[in-house]
Amino acid sequence: MCELVGVSKSGYYNWLSRPEAATKVRRRKLALLVESEFKASDMTYGYRRITAALKRKGAVVSPDTPPPPSCGRRV
């Protein structure tokens, strides 16, 4: 399969062993917070209210942060 995509085997295994990026970790945690806040609001809060609620709780949130991939789906 590595030949198919033009990657060496050692490069592939090196990529697998890399630690997860800090941004990815932060976004995953933020997605959990957003989902939790959304469910706590009986799925009625929009992004503005969720952002405000998370800021009140001390989370570092920006309205410009892209939504997590799960947004837009009904839970």
Residue pairs with C-beta under 8 A, 6 or more apart in sequence:
2 8
2 9
2 11
2 12
27 65
27 68
30 59
30 61
30 65
30 68
31 68
31 69
31 70
33 54
33 59
34 50
34 54
34 67
34 68
34 71
35 68
35 70
35 75
37 45
37 50
37 53
37 54
38 45
38 50
38 75
39 75
41 49
41 50
41 53
43 74
43 75
45 53
47 63
47 67
48 63
51 61
51 62
51 63
54 61
55 61
